[in-house]
């Protein structure tokens, strides 16, 4: 069946609209004093609130899906479950929403790295959604959302200039551990799988190319994380005043 006629389209549309409605609801919450004085920080705060919600739901969902269908850890291409399939649709809807939010809010130039990441992620997820291949790989990829819970907390505290709080100092170490366990670990496992097996097939080659590009981005983000939290500049540069958008 052609993707344009695929029954998964209502799922994608429903997930996208759900995140849009969630953003509108979260915009009604009170803002921290330091955030509401700056329109850019306000937009980023609301954007991160939606991301935080997605990370909590998707991270827990991915763990439950793997617990219910452990064969997805090994049979990355062929293993399938309804829970995993719905999770991939749900997260694809988030990436569609966030892409639109960035573009409509005129933050495409400042957030171009997120746009590149989202396009690659959607390209990978669509293979699972429309062709029902590599659904297990999509679920494994979404383990990263467990790490993103703590990464998003870190970014929200930075936006609110709360780096001096004890919570921030505790979270930065927890975030580092989670980064290894749920971002670098699954990414290395998937890369090894695709290099050994999937690269011999057309769709596998396409997904391998996406995965290798994501590997580069993840390593760049990791170097930024280490530099920002553990080797910070003694005097922040004025040209980096809006680094909270990407770091």
Secondary structure, DSSP 8 states (H G I E B T S, - for coil): --GGG-TTHHHHHHHHHHHHHHHHHHTTS---HHHHT-HHHHHHHHHHHHHHHHHHHHHHHHHHHHHH-GGGGT-TTT---HHHHHHHHHHHHHHHHHHHHHHHTT-TTTTHHHHHHHHHHHHHHHHHHHH--SHHHHHHHTTHHHHHHHHHHHHHHHHTT-TTSHHHHHHHHHHHHHHIIIIIHHHHHHHHHHHHTGGGSHHHHHHHHHHHHHHHHHHHHHHHHHHHHHS--SS--GGGTTGGGT-
